Amino acid sequence: MSKRAWVTRLARLTMSLAPGAAVLGTSCAYDVRKSLVKAGLDFVHGAAGDILAAAFPVADVLASK
């Protein structure tokens, strides 16, 4: 492929990706990204709490005394 064909391909790719980059750079995308991270952290927090409660049943040990 010639250099001109590569430049044309790169220009077309850039023009097709530019609108998507503009949309993802808006504040709405920031809010979506922020809520996805928060949901992921909430899930990890809950799962870690369940695992620790199952591994170290402190409440059961204290209740049996």
N, C-alpha and C positions, 0 to 999 in steps of 0.2 A: 504494500500500500504506500502511496506517495505521501510526502509531507503535507501537501495541500489537503489530501483526504483526511489525514489525522486531525489537522487543524479544524476542518469543517465538522468532523465528528465531535471534537471537544467543544466547539462553539454550540452545537446543537444540544449536547448534554448539559452544558452550563445554562442555556436558555430554558431547558425543560426543568432543571432543578431549582432555579432562582425563585419561582413562585412558591414552591414548597418551603424553601428556607425563609421566605418572608412571612409565611403563615405560621411556621413554628417559632418564629421570633417574637410573636405577639404576646401580650400579657395573658391571654386566654390559655395559650400553650404552657406558659409558666405556671398558671394555676393548676392545670391538668397534671403537669409533671410533679408539682408539689404535693397534690393529693395522692398521686400514685406512690410517691415515696413514703408519705405518712401512712397509707394503708399497708405498705410492705413492712414498715417498722412496727405498726400495731400487731400485725400477724406474728412477726418474730417475737415480740414481747409476750404475746399470749402463749405461743408455743414453748418458749423458754420457761415461762412460769409453770406450765403444765409438766414439762420434763423435770424441772427441779422439784416440784411437788411430788411427783411419782418417785424420784430417786431418793429424796430425803423427806420422808413423811413425818415432819416435826409435829404437826398438829395431832397425829395419831399417838405419837410417843408421849406428848404432854397430857393427852386426854386419858391415857391408860394409867397414869400415876395417881 
